[in-house]
Amino acid sequence: MTIIRQGSLFDLQDLYDLEPTHRFEAVFSTIEIDPILAIVSKKALYGAPVQLNYAAMIYSLAARIIEHIPTIKDLIRRLKHDYMFRLDCGFLLSDAIPSEASYSRMITKLEESDVLERVQETQILQAIIEGFVMDETIAIDATHIEARDQAPVKEEKAKPEPKKRGR
């Protein structure tokens, strides 16, 4: 079996070398957000507040990965204290920063649907049409992206034996 090396849509190192605003624009412009918004947008009067900026929330989750922000709590802290980051993610200064619960509800909706897979398939088909991908076999390489979901390995300490009491 031969290995065919495909060119990438953009080099990750070039992406990291860009200024954050340009880096986010390069990534955000490739995300087809409309199908994702259709899934997460509020359809009822109950539940999450209506004033949430769902597009900015989606973009901020992508920015979280790019900026190596480990948790949603840290993302919220960064959005509260870094106004440029906040604007780069698409939040207006008048927008309220979403809570952890708001992000959790949105992520749950995304996990329960297949919208992210459909958006990915659409991007792959577009890459094939535009000539970026030539082969019928497609593999996604994430070696440059650190895993964040796995808990660190805990070292097990030997339990001391209980002391025996003399009679």
DOPA-144191 format. One line per field, with one value per atom (N, C-alpha, C, O): residue number from 1; residue in one letter; atom name; x, y, z. Coordinates in steps of 0.001 Angstrom, whole numbers, plus 500000, padded with zeros to 6 digits. Example, Ala and Ser with C-alpha at 12.3 -4.5 7.8 and 13.67 -1.06 7.14 Angstrom:
2
num (1; 1; 1; 1; 2; 2; 2; 2);
residu (A; A; A; A; S; S; S; S);
atome (N; CA; C; O; N; CA; C; O);
u (513190; 512300; 513200; 514236; 512850; 513670; 512900; 513409);
v (494310; 495500; 496700; 496681; 497750; 498940; 500030; 501138);
w (507800; 507800; 507800; 508465; 507080; 507140; 507870; 508039);
END
This chain:
167
num (1; 1; 1; 1; 2; 2; 2; 2; 3; 3; 3; 3; 4; 4; 4; 4; 5; 5; 5; 5; 6; 6; 6; 6; 7; 7; 7; 7; 8; 8; 8; 8; 9; 9; 9; 9; 10; 10; 10; 10; 11; 11; 11; 11; 12; 12; 12; 12; 13; 13; 13; 13; 14; 14; 14; 14; 15; 15; 15; 15; 16; 16; 16; 16; 17; 17; 17; 17; 18; 18; 18; 18; 19; 19; 19; 19; 20; 20; 20; 20; 21; 21; 21; 21; 22; 22; 22; 22; 23; 23; 23; 23; 24; 24; 24; 24; 25; 25; 25; 25; 26; 26; 26; 26; 27; 27; 27; 27; 28; 28; 28; 28; 29; 29; 29; 29; 30; 30; 30; 30; 31; 31; 31; 31; 32; 32; 32; 32; 33; 33; 33; 33; 34; 34; 34; 34; 35; 35; 35; 35; 36; 36; 36; 36; 37; 37; 37; 37; 38; 38; 38; 38; 39; 39; 39; 39; 40; 40; 40; 40; 41; 41; 41; 41; 42; 42; 42; 42; 43; 43; 43; 43; 44; 44; 44; 44; 45; 45; 45; 45; 46; 46; 46; 46; 47; 47; 47; 47; 48; 48; 48; 48; 49; 49; 49; 49; 50; 50; 50; 50; 51; 51; 51; 51; 52; 52; 52; 52; 53; 53; 53; 53; 54; 54; 54; 54; 55; 55; 55; 55; 56; 56; 56; 56; 57; 57; 57; 57; 58; 58; 58; 58; 59; 59; 59; 59; 60; 60; 60; 60; 61; 61; 61; 61; 62; 62; 62; 62; 63; 63; 63; 63; 64; 64; 64; 64; 65; 65; 65; 65; 66; 66; 66; 66; 67; 67; 67; 67; 68; 68; 68; 68; 69; 69; 69; 69; 70; 70; 70; 70; 71; 71; 71; 71; 72; 72; 72; 72; 73; 73; 73; 73; 74; 74; 74; 74; 75; 75; 75; 75; 76; 76; 76; 76; 77; 77; 77; 77; 78; 78; 78; 78; 79; 79; 79; 79; 80; 80; 80; 80; 81; 81; 81; 81; 82; 82; 82; 82; 83; 83; 83; 83; 84; 84; 84; 84; 85; 85; 85; 85; 86; 86; 86; 86; 87; 87; 87; 87; 88; 88; 88; 88; 89; 89; 89; 89; 90; 90; 90; 90; 91; 91; 91; 91; 92; 92; 92; 92; 93; 93; 93; 93; 94; 94; 94; 94; 95; 95; 95; 95; 96; 96; 96; 96; 97; 97; 97; 97; 98; 98; 98; 98; 99; 99; 99; 99; 100; 100; 100; 100; 101; 101; 101; 101; 102; 102; 102; 102; 103; 103; 103; 103; 104; 104; 104; 104; 105; 105; 105; 105; 106; 106; 106; 106; 107; 107; 107; 107; 108; 108; 108; 108; 109; 109; 109; 109; 110; 110; 110; 110; 111; 111; 111; 111; 112; 112; 112; 112; 113; 113; 113; 113; 114; 114; 114; 114; 115; 115; 115; 115; 116; 116; 116; 116; 117; 117; 117; 117; 118; 118; 118; 118; 119; 119; 119; 119; 120; 120; 120; 120; 121; 121; 121; 121; 122; 122; 122; 122; 123; 123; 123; 123; 124; 124; 124; 124; 125; 125; 125; 125; 126; 126; 126; 126; 127; 127; 127; 127; 128; 128; 128; 128; 129; 129; 129; 129; 130; 130; 130; 130; 131; 131; 131; 131; 132; 132; 132; 132; 133; 133; 133; 133; 134; 134; 134; 134; 135; 135; 135; 135; 136; 136; 136; 136; 137; 137; 137; 137; 138; 138; 138; 138; 139; 139; 139; 139; 140; 140; 140; 140; 141; 141; 141; 141; 142; 142; 142; 142; 143; 143; 143; 143; 144; 144; 144; 144; 145; 145; 145; 145; 146; 146; 146; 146; 147; 147; 147; 147; 148; 148; 148; 148; 149; 149; 149; 149; 150; 150; 150; 150; 151; 151; 151; 151; 152; 152; 152; 152; 153; 153; 153; 153; 154; 154; 154; 154; 155; 155; 155; 155; 156; 156; 156; 156; 157; 157; 157; 157; 158; 158; 158; 158; 159; 159; 159; 159; 160; 160; 160; 160; 161; 161; 161; 161; 162; 162; 162; 162; 163; 163; 163; 163; 164; 164; 164; 164; 165; 165; 165; 165; 166; 166; 166; 166; 167; 167; 167; 167);
residu (M; M; M; M; T; T; T; T; I; I; I; I; I; I; I; I; R; R; R; R; Q; Q; Q; Q; G; G; G; G; S; S; S; S; L; L; L; L; F; F; F; F; D; D; D; D; L; L; L; L; Q; Q; Q; Q; D; D; D; D; L; L; L; L; Y; Y; Y; Y; D; D; D; D; L; L; L; L; E; E; E; E; P; P; P; P; T; T; T; T; H; H; H; H; R; R; R; R; F; F; F; F; E; E; E; E; A; A; A; A; V; V; V; V; F; F; F; F; S; S; S; S; T; T; T; T; I; I; I; I; E; E; E; E; I; I; I; I; D; D; D; D; P; P; P; P; I; I; I; I; L; L; L; L; A; A; A; A; I; I; I; I; V; V; V; V; S; S; S; S; K; K; K; K; K; K; K; K; A; A; A; A; L; L; L; L; Y; Y; Y; Y; G; G; G; G; A; A; A; A; P; P; P; P; V; V; V; V; Q; Q; Q; Q; L; L; L; L; N; N; N; N; Y; Y; Y; Y; A; A; A; A; A; A; A; A; M; M; M; M; I; I; I; I; Y; Y; Y; Y; S; S; S; S; L; L; L; L; A; A; A; A; A; A; A; A; R; R; R; R; I; I; I; I; I; I; I; I; E; E; E; E; H; H; H; H; I; I; I; I; P; P; P; P; T; T; T; T; I; I; I; I; K; K; K; K; D; D; D; D; L; L; L; L; I; I; I; I; R; R; R; R; R; R; R; R; L; L; L; L; K; K; K; K; H; H; H; H; D; D; D; D; Y; Y; Y; Y; M; M; M; M; F; F; F; F; R; R; R; R; L; L; L; L; D; D; D; D; C; C; C; C; G; G; G; G; F; F; F; F; L; L; L; L; L; L; L; L; S; S; S; S; D; D; D; D; A; A; A; A; I; I; I; I; P; P; P; P; S; S; S; S; E; E; E; E; A; A; A; A; S; S; S; S; Y; Y; Y; Y; S; S; S; S; R; R; R; R; M; M; M; M; I; I; I; I; T; T; T; T; K; K; K; K; L; L; L; L; E; E; E; E; E; E; E; E; S; S; S; S; D; D; D; D; V; V; V; V; L; L; L; L; E; E; E; E; R; R; R; R; V; V; V; V; Q; Q; Q; Q; E; E; E; E; T; T; T; T; Q; Q; Q; Q; I; I; I; I; L; L; L; L; Q; Q; Q; Q; A; A; A; A; I; I; I; I; I; I; I; I; E; E; E; E; G; G; G; G; F; F; F; F; V; V; V; V; M; M; M; M; D; D; D; D; E; E; E; E; T; T; T; T; I; I; I; I; A; A; A; A; I; I; I; I; D; D; D; D; A; A; A; A; T; T; T; T; H; H; H; H; I; I; I; I; E; E; E; E; A; A; A; A; R; R; R; R; D; D; D; D; Q; Q; Q; Q; A; A; A; A; P; P; P; P; V; V; V; V; K; K; K; K; E; E; E; E; E; E; E; E; K; K; K; K; A; A; A; A; K; K; K; K; P; P; P; P; E; E; E; E; P; P; P; P; K; K; K; K; K; K; K; K; R; R; R; R; G; G; G; G; R; R; R; R);
atome (N; CA; C; O; N; CA; C; O; N; CA; C; O; N; CA; C; O; N; CA; C; O; N; CA; C; O; N; CA; C; O; N; CA; C; O; N; CA; C; O; N; CA; C; O; N; CA; C; O; N; CA; C; O; N; CA; C; O; N; CA; C; O; N; CA; C; O; N; CA; C; O; N; CA; C; O; N; CA; C; O; N; CA; C; O; N; CA; C; O; N; CA; C; O; N; CA; C; O; N; CA; C; O; N; CA; C; O; N; CA; C; O; N; CA; C; O; N; CA; C; O; N; CA; C; O; N; CA; C; O; N; CA; C; O; N; CA; C; O; N; CA; C; O; N; CA; C; O; N; CA; C; O; N; CA; C; O; N; CA; C; O; N; CA; C; O; N; CA; C; O; N; CA; C; O; N; CA; C; O; N; CA; C; O; N; CA; C; O; N; CA; C; O; N; CA; C; O; N; CA; C; O; N; CA; C; O; N; CA; C; O; N; CA; C; O; N; CA; C; O; N; CA; C; O; N; CA; C; O; N; CA; C; O; N; CA; C; O; N; CA; C; O; N; CA; C; O; N; CA; C; O; N; CA; C; O; N; CA; C; O; N; CA; C; O; N; CA; C; O; N; CA; C; O; N; CA; C; O; N; CA; C; O; N; CA; C; O; N; CA; C; O; N; CA; C; O; N; CA; C; O; N; CA; C; O; N; CA; C; O; N; CA; C; O; N; CA; C; O; N; CA; C; O; N; CA; C; O; N; CA; C; O; N; CA; C; O; N; CA; C; O; N; CA; C; O; N; CA; C; O; N; CA; C; O; N; CA; C; O; N; CA; C; O; N; CA; C; O; N; CA; C; O; N; CA; C; O; N; CA; C; O; N; CA; C; O; N; CA; C; O; N; CA; C; O; N; CA; C; O; N; CA; C; O; N; CA; C; O; N; CA; C; O; N; CA; C; O; N; CA; C; O; N; CA; C; O; N; CA; C; O; N; CA; C; O; N; CA; C; O; N; CA; C; O; N; CA; C; O; N; CA; C; O; N; CA; C; O; N; CA; C; O; N; CA; C; O; N; CA; C; O; N; CA; C; O; N; CA; C; O; N; CA; C; O; N; CA; C; O; N; CA; C; O; N; CA; C; O; N; CA; C; O; N; CA; C; O; N; CA; C; O; N; CA; C; O; N; CA; C; O; N; CA; C; O; N; CA; C; O; N; CA; C; O; N; CA; C; O; N; CA; C; O; N; CA; C; O; N; CA; C; O; N; CA; C; O; N; CA; C; O; N; CA; C; O; N; CA; C; O; N; CA; C; O; N; CA; C; O; N; CA; C; O; N; CA; C; O; N; CA; C; O; N; CA; C; O; N; CA; C; O; N; CA; C; O; N; CA; C; O; N; CA; C; O; N; CA; C; O; N; CA; C; O; N; CA; C; O; N; CA; C; O; N; CA; C; O; N; CA; C; O; N; CA; C; O; N; CA; C; O; N; CA; C; O; N; CA; C; O; N; CA; C; O; N; CA; C; O; N; CA; C; O; N; CA; C; O; N; CA; C; O; N; CA; C; O; N; CA; C; O; N; CA; C; O; N; CA; C; O; N; CA; C; O; N; CA; C; O; N; CA; C; O; N; CA; C; O; N; CA; C; O; N; CA; C; O; N; CA; C; O; N; CA; C; O; N; CA; C; O; N; CA; C; O; N; CA; C; O);
u (500844; 500000; 500896; 501784; 500658; 501470; 500822; 499606; 501638; 501154; 501214; 502262; 500089; 500023; 499916; 498985; 500854; 500861; 500096; 500462; 499038; 498221; 498700; 499159; 498594; 498887; 497787; 496637; 498128; 497123; 496500; 497081; 495312; 494637; 495439; 495509; 496040; 496980; 497901; 497493; 499137; 500121; 499846; 499658; 499822; 499523; 500553; 500199; 501819; 502840; 502604; 502738; 502253; 501925; 500730; 500676; 499782; 498602; 498983; 498483; 499870; 500281; 501141; 501162; 501857; 502709; 501913; 502433; 500669; 499844; 499454; 499455; 499127; 498570; 497249; 496582; 496852; 495624; 494394; 493603; 494214; 493033; 493018; 491981; 494148; 494227; 494119; 493541; 494679; 494626; 493166; 492723; 492425; 491031; 490225; 489376; 490472; 489748; 489993; 489070; 491240; 491568; 490797; 490337; 490660; 489947; 488438; 487721; 487951; 486514; 485907; 484755; 486668; 486126; 485875; 485097; 486522; 486328; 485178; 484749; 484678; 483602; 482253; 481904; 481512; 480149; 479233; 478833; 478914; 478264; 476741; 476128; 476120; 474652; 474002; 473047; 474477; 473843; 474039; 473175; 475179; 475439; 474496; 473938; 474322; 473417; 471981; 471236; 471597; 470230; 469982; 468857; 471018; 470877; 470852; 470036; 471747; 471901; 471029; 470872; 470460; 469659; 468422; 467851; 468033; 466893; 465589; 465349; 464743; 463475; 462276; 461136; 462534; 461449; 461716; 462830; 460712; 460856; 461547; 462028; 461607; 462171; 463628; 464056; 464386; 465769; 466759; 466619; 467768; 468865; 468348; 467359; 469005; 468571; 468642; 469502; 467728; 467635; 468808; 469204; 469369; 470379; 471760; 472713; 471905; 473208; 473589; 472751; 474848; 475382; 475956; 477131; 475113; 475520; 476663; 477530; 476675; 477769; 479093; 480086; 479116; 480345; 480734; 481919; 479743; 480055; 480730; 481695; 480227; 480832; 482256; 483181; 482421; 483755; 484694; 485877; 484180; 485047; 485505; 486604; 484670; 485102; 486235; 487157; 486160; 487265; 488512; 489620; 488337; 489465; 490089; 491295; 489279; 489784; 490811; 491834; 490534; 491466; 492732; 493841; 492560; 493705; 494619; 495842; 494040; 494800; 495213; 495790; 494931; 495288; 494691; 495376; 493439; 492744; 492140; 491285; 492560; 492201; 490743; 490218; 490073; 488715; 487771; 488203; 486487; 485473; 485570; 485387; 485857; 486005; 487123; 486975; 488239; 489345; 488971; 489391; 488181; 487709; 486851; 487021; 485951; 485084; 485914; 485666; 486894; 487770; 488507; 488630; 488997; 489710; 488771; 489159; 487543; 486564; 486227; 486002; 486192; 485867; 486996; 486735; 488233; 489368; 490124; 490861; 489965; 490700; 489692; 489064; 489550; 488543; 488844; 487916; 490112; 490452; 490071; 489524; 490358; 489984; 488463; 487944; 487779; 486319; 485782; 484879; 486334; 485910; 486299; 485536; 487494; 487941; 487021; 486847; 486431; 485517; 484129; 483308; 483863; 482583; 481623; 480500; 482050; 481200; 481283; 482344; 480171; 480160; 480457; 480275; 480910; 481176; 479887; 479925; 478758; 477476; 476936; 476002; 477515; 477058; 477485; 478591; 476602; 476953; 477821; 477598; 478800; 479632; 478812; 478296; 478688; 477880; 478476; 479684; 477614; 478052; 478526; 478359; 479126; 479533; 478319; 478400; 477204; 475977; 475496; 475035; 475606; 475194; 476066; 475561; 477371; 478272; 477953; 477949; 477689; 477391; 476132; 476108; 475087; 473851; 474114; 473612; 474907; 475190; 475999; 475704; 477006; 477837; 477003; 477189; 476092; 475211; 474346; 474174; 473797; 473001; 473842; 473368; 475092; 475972; 476303; 476347; 476538; 476860; 475686; 475881; 474472; 473279; 472895; 472098; 473450; 473140; 474350; 475432; 474155; 475259; 475724; 476343; 475427; 475705; 477198; 477586; 478039; 479478; 480034; 480921; 479517; 479946; 479511; 480262; 478286; 477790; 478597; 478898; 478944; 479752; 481134; 481676; 481703; 483007; 482934; 483823; 481898; 481734; 481603; 482148; 480882; 480729; 482075; 482375; 482883; 484201; 485118; 485900; 485024; 485849; 485431; 486284; 484121; 483648; 484089; 484464; 484047; 484493; 485992; 486433; 486769; 488211; 488496; 489440; 487688; 487857; 487513; 488236; 486405; 485977; 487019; 487295; 487597; 488579; 489979; 490884; 490163; 491431; 492456; 493609; 492065; 493000; 493231; 494317; 492221; 492294; 492091; 491102; 493031; 493001; 492588; 492136; 492728; 492535; 491132; 490484; 490674; 489371; 489420; 488390; 490596; 490762; 491201; 492187; 490467; 490758; 491015; 490240; 492106; 492424; 492679; 493285; 492221; 492411; 493546; 493508; 494550; 495731; 495645; 495586; 495640; 495559; 496791; 496708; 497926; 499129; 499640; 500306; 499346; 499827; 498906; 499225; 497782; 496812; 496833; 496601; 497117; 497212; 495831; 494862; 495756; 494501; 494235; 495149; 492976; 492638; 491653; 491452; 491054; 489956; 490407; 489628; 491624; 492075; 492660; 493489; 492226; 492738; 494183; 494550; 495007; 496390; 496442; 495579; 497449; 497606; 497978; 498905; 497257; 497537; 498493; 498351; 499453; 500387; 499759; 499294; 499762; 499187; 500241; 501353; 499879; 500785; 500431; 499263; 501468; 501237; 500566; 501002; 499516; 498813; 499583; 499956; 499811; 500510; 499592; 498377; 500217; 499426; 498979; 499724; 497769; 497290; 498132; 498579; 498316; 499124; 498290; 497100; 498967; 498271; 498402; 499472; 497314; 497319; 497619; 497024; 498503; 498863; 497853; 497197; 497716; 496760; 497423; 496763);
v (498830; 500000; 501241; 501376; 502120; 503329; 504432; 504458; 505322; 506465; 507682; 508006; 508346; 509553; 510732; 510808; 511641; 512805; 513943; 514400; 514392; 515476; 516803; 516864; 517835; 519167; 519605; 519192; 520435; 520896; 522191; 522894; 522499; 523723; 524939; 525933; 524866; 525883; 525215; 524297; 525676; 525106; 525590; 526786; 524671; 525053; 526018; 526913; 525852; 526769; 528177; 529152; 528288; 529604; 530206; 531415; 529368; 529836; 530378; 531423; 529671; 530127; 531384; 532164; 531592; 532778; 534050; 535151; 533917; 535092; 535801; 535195; 537067; 537795; 537123; 536574; 537152; 536463; 536861; 535993; 538137; 538560; 537919; 537419; 537927; 537333; 535810; 535172; 535246; 533803; 533373; 532410; 534081; 533736; 533915; 533080; 534981; 535209; 534063; 533626; 533571; 532476; 531208; 530484; 530945; 529737; 529946; 529088; 531076; 531319; 531391; 531003; 531883; 532004; 530635; 530532; 529590; 528256; 527502; 526464; 528013; 527329; 527739; 528919; 526753; 527020; 527007; 525949; 528193; 528320; 528204; 527895; 528439; 528448; 527140; 527196; 525961; 524721; 524533; 523978; 524998; 524875; 525799; 525417; 527020; 527968; 527460; 527698; 526763; 526225; 525221; 525103; 524499; 523507; 524163; 523799; 525134; 525674; 526884; 527245; 527518; 528720; 528383; 527299; 529327; 529161; 529161; 530044; 528161; 528036; 528195; 528283; 528233; 528340; 529498; 530017; 529886; 530983; 530553; 531402; 529266; 528760; 528357; 528094; 528312; 527853; 528989; 529970; 528859; 529828; 531206; 531310; 532257; 533607; 533828; 533267; 534651; 534911; 535746; 535611; 536596; 537541; 536925; 537669; 535625; 535012; 535131; 534974; 535408; 535507; 534132; 533862; 533263; 531884; 531785; 530923; 532640; 532612; 532902; 532219; 533894; 534231; 533103; 532848; 532437; 531310; 530189; 529592; 529900; 528850; 529242; 528435; 530490; 530963; 530949; 530641; 531279; 531285; 529877; 529703; 528861; 527482; 527092; 526376; 527567; 527319; 528079; 527546; 529318; 530127; 529499; 529611; 528850; 528172; 527106; 526954; 526378; 525345; 525980; 525532; 527026; 527696; 528299; 528232; 528879; 529579; 528666; 529141; 527381; 526405; 526776; 526701; 527169; 527494; 526188; 525613; 525709; 524344; 524111; 523033; 525068; 524812; 525933; 527014; 525653; 526666; 527798; 528966; 527449; 528464; 529445; 530653; 528923; 529789; 530608; 531757; 530017; 530753; 531943; 533048; 531724; 532796; 533888; 535076; 533481; 534464; 535297; 536513; 534645; 535365; 536321; 537442; 535881; 536740; 537962; 539046; 537794; 538907; 539930; 541126; 539480; 540364; 540819; 541804; 540141; 540490; 540964; 540156; 542287; 542846; 542560; 542361; 542533; 542230; 540783; 540517; 539872; 538475; 538359; 537624; 539076; 539090; 539563; 538942; 540657; 541181; 540241; 540067; 539628; 538687; 537476; 536908; 537080; 535941; 536314; 535433; 537602; 538028; 538602; 538968; 538689; 539306; 540822; 541372; 541476; 542931; 543320; 542516; 544543; 544981; 545009; 544880; 545176; 545202; 543802; 543655; 542772; 541397; 540921; 541209; 540198; 539556; 538339; 537650; 538084; 536897; 535697; 535718; 534655; 533491; 532790; 532828; 532162; 531405; 530018; 529605; 529310; 527924; 527071; 526177; 527348; 526580; 526806; 525874; 528046; 528340; 527586; 527011; 527584; 526818; 525327; 524629; 524842; 523426; 523025; 521975; 523849; 523545; 523516; 522646; 524480; 524533; 523313; 522716; 522949; 521790; 520515; 519642; 520401; 519229; 519129; 518042; 520264; 520259; 519817; 519066; 520285; 519901; 518416; 517751; 517897; 516477; 515588; 514500; 516041; 515241; 515253; 514424; 516179; 516243; 515770; 515561; 515607; 515223; 516409; 516219; 517624; 518814; 519013; 519431; 518725; 518925; 517960; 518321; 516737; 515775; 516231; 516107; 516761; 517239; 518445; 518543; 519353; 520513; 520048; 520572; 519069; 518536; 517880; 518090; 517094; 516458; 517496; 517322; 518568; 519650; 520293; 520589; 520508; 521108; 520170; 520620; 518890; 517923; 517896; 517893; 517875; 517894; 519173; 519130; 520290; 521542; 521499; 522007; 520898; 520771; 519873; 520123; 518826; 517939; 518696; 518607; 519439; 520197; 521243; 521445; 521908; 522961; 522426; 523199; 521113; 520518; 520416; 520072; 520706; 520577; 519113; 518746; 518287; 516867; 516107; 516324; 515205; 514503; 513040; 512452; 512458; 511024; 510724; 511585; 509513; 509100; 508760; 508783; 508447; 508123; 509376; 510017; 509711; 510922; 510540; 509800; 511051; 510864; 512233; 513099; 512418; 513691; 513528; 512660; 514369; 514305; 515394; 516580; 514991; 515963; 515878; 516153; 515504; 515334; 516642; 516630; 517785; 519064; 519655; 520685; 519016; 519543; 518663; 517456; 519294; 518550; 518130; 518879; 516930; 516452; 517174; 517377; 517563; 518289; 517505; 517841; 516497; 515832; 514725; 514275; 514293; 513181; 513706; 514616; 513131; 513536; 513064; 512025; 513815; 513381; 512076; 511802; 511287; 510001; 510244; 510998; 509606; 509750; 508653; 507487; 509053; 508058; 507435; 508123; 506128; 505434; 505292; 504828; 505694; 505583; 504317; 503958; 503657; 502445; 502827; 503751; 502117; 502401; 501785; 500612; 502582; 502000; 501003; 501184; 499955; 498944; 499519; 500253; 499185; 499711; 499176; 498029; 500053; 499653; 498738; 498953; 497708; 496764; 497259; 497677; 497201; 497621; 496432; 495363; 496630; 495552; 495440; 496422; 494231; 494022; 493990; 493822);
w (500000; 500000; 500000; 500841; 499071; 499000; 499820; 500004; 500297; 501070; 500165; 499605; 500031; 499218; 500165; 500967; 500076; 500958; 500293; 499210; 500947; 500426; 501002; 502142; 500227; 500729; 501676; 501528; 502642; 503591; 503092; 502265; 503602; 503215; 503656; 502934; 504833; 505293; 506297; 507009; 506355; 507246; 508667; 508890; 509623; 510991; 511558; 512325; 511196; 511712; 511177; 511915; 509897; 509342; 510071; 510294; 510435; 511147; 512523; 512938; 513233; 514560; 514499; 515451; 513381; 513242; 512961; 513142; 512525; 512238; 513535; 514606; 513432; 514569; 514935; 514058; 516228; 516620; 515805; 515436; 515517; 514766; 513387; 512952; 512695; 511361; 511438; 510558; 512494; 512675; 512851; 512225; 513694; 513908; 512632; 512319; 511895; 510643; 509667; 508980; 509599; 508687; 509051; 508168; 510330; 510765; 510688; 510173; 511193; 511233; 509838; 509644; 508866; 507511; 506871; 505923; 507379; 506820; 507482; 506979; 508601; 509318; 508726; 508699; 508259; 507771; 508992; 509477; 509471; 510780; 510736; 511758; 509595; 509526; 509989; 510764; 509550; 510050; 511554; 512232; 512073; 513513; 514277; 515306; 513767; 514417; 514423; 515374; 513366; 513301; 514422; 514908; 514835; 515903; 517279; 518126; 517505; 518859; 519159; 520325; 518148; 518399; 519199; 519086; 519997; 520900; 520118; 519295; 520380; 519673; 520610; 520152; 521923; 522898; 523857; 523921; 524581; 525533; 526817; 527568; 527085; 528331; 528127; 527003; 529223; 529152; 529115; 529846; 528257; 528184; 527784; 527059; 528247; 527874; 526365; 525687; 525848; 524420; 523927; 522769; 524760; 524313; 524083; 523854; 524132; 523885; 522409; 521521; 522174; 520821; 520468; 520714; 519886; 519632; 518624; 518761; 517629; 516649; 517342; 517091; 518200; 518926; 519882; 520099; 520446; 521333; 520552; 521030; 519357; 518528; 518140; 518234; 517705; 517342; 518546; 518403; 519725; 520906; 521270; 521797; 520991; 521232; 520284; 520672; 519041; 518101; 518548; 518484; 518999; 519471; 520719; 520939; 521515; 522718; 522339; 523007; 521273; 520824; 520262; 520553; 519457; 518845; 519906; 519784; 520933; 521973; 523127; 524105; 523033; 524073; 525424; 526444; 525442; 526690; 527194; 526520; 528357; 528761; 529129; 528850; 529739; 530209; 529780; 529379; 529873; 529576; 530596; 530256; 531833; 532884; 532527; 532709; 532019; 531599; 530367; 530232; 529470; 528297; 528723; 528208; 529644; 530131; 530801; 530598; 531593; 532244; 531198; 531345; 530145; 529082; 528341; 528010; 528083; 527417; 528269; 527732; 529592; 530485; 530564; 530688; 530495; 530762; 529516; 529579; 528406; 527183; 526133; 525448; 526018; 525123; 523655; 522871; 523267; 521870; 521529; 520459; 522426; 522225; 522115; 521274; 522954; 522952; 521602; 521041; 521080; 519787; 518652; 517702; 518744; 517715; 517622; 516544; 518747; 518757; 518235; 517975; 518081; 517539; 518552; 518203; 519821; 520828; 520688; 520396; 520896; 520974; 522416; 523331; 522616; 523985; 524806; 526029; 524141; 524842; 525137; 525925; 524514; 524753; 526134; 526591; 526782; 528042; 527728; 526733; 528574; 528408; 528898; 530015; 528071; 528472; 529690; 529922; 530445; 531618; 531194; 530046; 532159; 531893; 531548; 530706; 532197; 531930; 530498; 529838; 530022; 528638; 527651; 526687; 527885; 527018; 527111; 526097; 528314; 528506; 527743; 527101; 527806; 527067; 525565; 524853; 525091; 523658; 523210; 522175; 523982; 523646; 523664; 522816; 524615; 524677; 523427; 522874; 522978; 521745; 520552; 519699; 520491; 519388; 519434; 518399; 520641; 520789; 520408; 519868; 520684; 520401; 518928; 518489; 518165; 516739; 515932; 516481; 514640; 513761; 512912; 511866; 513360; 512556; 512311; 511220; 513293; 513103; 512064; 511290; 512042; 511029; 509640; 508672; 509550; 508254; 507757; 506567; 508657; 508274; 507817; 506844; 508515; 508128; 506750; 505925; 506488; 505180; 504070; 502980; 504352; 503374; 503065; 501909; 504094; 503877; 503093; 502256; 503360; 502632; 501163; 500275; 500904; 499512; 498799; 497627; 499486; 498891; 498590; 497559; 499481; 499248; 498051; 497302; 497864; 496711; 495425; 494433; 495450; 494266; 493881; 492698; 494884; 494621; 494332; 494018; 494436; 494070; 495189; 494930; 496424; 497541; 497904; 498355; 497711; 498021; 496728; 496027; 496401; 495119; 495238; 494256; 496384; 496532; 497048; 497643; 496819; 497314; 498801; 499475; 499313; 500721; 501468; 501104; 502501; 503260; 504708; 505314; 505255; 506666; 507267; 506635; 508473; 509150; 510143; 511015; 510001; 510849; 511903; 511579; 513158; 514251; 515137; 516334; 514573; 515385; 515963; 516998; 515318; 515823; 516888; 517481; 517129; 518083; 519325; 519257; 520461; 521708; 522185; 522061; 522729; 523281; 524593; 525393; 524815; 526028; 526886; 528053; 526343; 527030; 527977; 528818; 527853; 528669; 529972; 529970; 531072; 532377; 532521; 531971; 533256; 533445; 534226; 535060; 533949; 534609; 536063; 536360; 536955; 538384; 538822; 538452; 539608; 540136; 541371; 542279; 541372; 542517; 543595; 543343; 544790; 545928; 546688; 546837; 547161; 547938; 549253; 549938; 549592; 550838; 551999; 551961; 553018; 554173; 554877; 554955; 555382; 556098; 557431; 558079; 557835; 559108; 560274; 560288; 561225; 562418; 563285; 563512; 563760; 564639; 566069; 566510; 566758; 568157; 569062; 568927; 569940; 570871; 571982; 572331; 572554; 573633; 574934; 575960);
END
